[in-house]
Amino acid sequence: MTALATAKLNKSAAAPRMRRLRESGLWLASFGCVACIVLLVLYSPAAAAGAREGLLICGQVVLPTLFPFFVLSALFATLLQRKATLRSSTARLHGLRVMERLFRQPAAAAGVLLIGLLGGYPMGAKAAAQLFERSLLTRRQAQCLQLFCFNAGPAFLIGVVGSALLGSREAGLLAFASLSLASLALGLGSRLLSPAPGALLPPATTASNAQSHTRTLTDSTILGCVTQGVAAALNVCAWVILFSCVCALLQFLPAGLRPAIPAANAMLEVSSGVVQAVRAGMPLPVLCAVLGWGGLSVHCQILGDLRKVGLRLRWFWTARALHGGLAAAICSQLMHWFPPDTPTALTLGSRSVQLWAISAPAAAALLLFCAFLILDLDLNRKIC
């Protein structure tokens, strides 16, 4: 029997087993939905309180921090697409050789990396999907970017985790440095999966088509970017509210399982999960592991973007687990060199934590990305 016939026989034998696994997964998902509906009916006051907390997080963290980046990332992708229509922009689009040498990515991926590090999750994964839709990245390159351009923003890490929760901006800076270095380490590892950057630009167009594609920004273009930003922000808020309701129901677990509530909360929703982790007394490296994972709520926010580029969930979850582990290890080493000035026994107790996202790190990140867009727009005008 040839190897091809053996492979076909094994595939046909594995098909019924895969079908049974899918049916079992559907039954488990159906049972979980029914159980959640019953819990929502029985404990509706707690679910309503969780929804209110989710709305509070959306109003104080998601919208002030992420909505400007949603709009600016859509604008950035539009500028790159227009600039790519001219042959004369080829050298400039591939001018950032550091992306090619370190990550085997084209220069257009530099903006995705910047958005992923400064904009907070899930901005990097969404930006990679946008550039893939505009044919500025290959499918494999977009998949690799989504594996490591997924990081908590400096506003949340320094302003919320560091200052508000841990009482130390140095701890927030250490967390941001640990997560950023872990993301870059994942990016270096993604070289094994990413092919060498090829010619990503579309063929040269006629003079009239090039002129129509490289016009200065019009009102309709800006309106379209704002509309995309609103849709993305609403999608994020919907998932935050849903998982906040689920996390609120965890308090009704049996007494023997209640010690696992902080870990379960952190796995589900990162904003409230970090608060629960600090209340449970988890050290900073463990918090970095939680932040590196990101929470299933954030993962669900980019399911559509992962589907666009064809990235499998198991690869994405593997990258998230590696990111959390690397961030925890890096944070442990950094704390030996730069010990943060944090209280020795920090307990939040019943004090409510205001997760305001209006902070100097958020403003600095937004100004830096705006400067990046202004330089790109100025380059676009010179090309035209």
Secondary structure as GFF3:
##gff-version 3
##sequence-region A 1 384
A	DSSP	alpha_helix	3	42	.	.	.	ID=ss1
A	DSSP	alpha_helix	44	57	.	.	.	ID=ss2
A	DSSP	pi_helix	58	62	.	.	.	ID=ss3
A	DSSP	alpha_helix	63	83	.	.	.	ID=ss4
A	DSSP	three_ten_helix	87	89	.	.	.	ID=ss5
A	DSSP	alpha_helix	90	93	.	.	.	ID=ss6
A	DSSP	alpha_helix	97	103	.	.	.	ID=ss7
A	DSSP	alpha_helix	109	118	.	.	.	ID=ss8
A	DSSP	alpha_helix	123	133	.	.	.	ID=ss9
A	DSSP	alpha_helix	139	148	.	.	.	ID=ss10
A	DSSP	alpha_helix	154	154	.	.	.	ID=ss11
A	DSSP	pi_helix	155	165	.	.	.	ID=ss12
A	DSSP	alpha_helix	169	189	.	.	.	ID=ss13
A	DSSP	three_ten_helix	190	192	.	.	.	ID=ss14
A	DSSP	alpha_helix	207	213	.	.	.	ID=ss15
A	DSSP	alpha_helix	219	248	.	.	.	ID=ss16
A	DSSP	three_ten_helix	249	252	.	.	.	ID=ss17
A	DSSP	three_ten_helix	255	260	.	.	.	ID=ss18
A	DSSP	alpha_helix	261	268	.	.	.	ID=ss19
A	DSSP	alpha_helix	270	279	.	.	.	ID=ss20
A	DSSP	alpha_helix	284	293	.	.	.	ID=ss21
A	DSSP	alpha_helix	296	301	.	.	.	ID=ss22
A	DSSP	alpha_helix	303	309	.	.	.	ID=ss23
A	DSSP	alpha_helix	313	337	.	.	.	ID=ss24
A	DSSP	alpha_helix	360	383	.	.	.	ID=ss25
###
